[in-house]
Every structure is written in C-alpha cells, then in structure tokens.
Amino acid sequence: MPKQKTHSSAKKRFKVTGTGKVKRKHAYKSHILTKKETKRKRNLTHAGLVSSADMGRVKDMLVIG
C-alpha cells in the first residue's frame, strides 16, 4: 500500500506540539487592520489551539496517528 501524503496547505498552517495538540494562527490578522482595535489585533497575534471537534480532520490532513 502506498504512503499517505500530507496535505500541503495543512502543513503550512498547523504545527504539532510536544503533547500532540495542534497549534494554529488566528484569522482576521492579514489586512483591513486600520479599523480594528489595537487590543484586538494584539490578541490575534498569539497562537491558538485547534478545537477538539476539528482535531480529527486536521490530524488526517497532517497524517498523524
């Protein structure tokens, strides 16, 4: 059976932590930033974790056991 390929866009967007959780970046931080509050932009800078509901899909794309 051939090897499974990692989803190319997923490997650019997600990183796996040492404990097996998946880190992600927040949305709404790329453009049209002038109308957004400084506090909101600052909070979007920090990485978040993928929710448990989406974890299965993300791990399938990253080919994690």
Buried (B, 14 or more C-beta within 10 A) or exposed (E): EEEEEEBEEBEEBBEBEEEEEBEBBEEEEEEEEEEEEEEEEEEBEEEEEBEEEEBEEBBEBBEEE
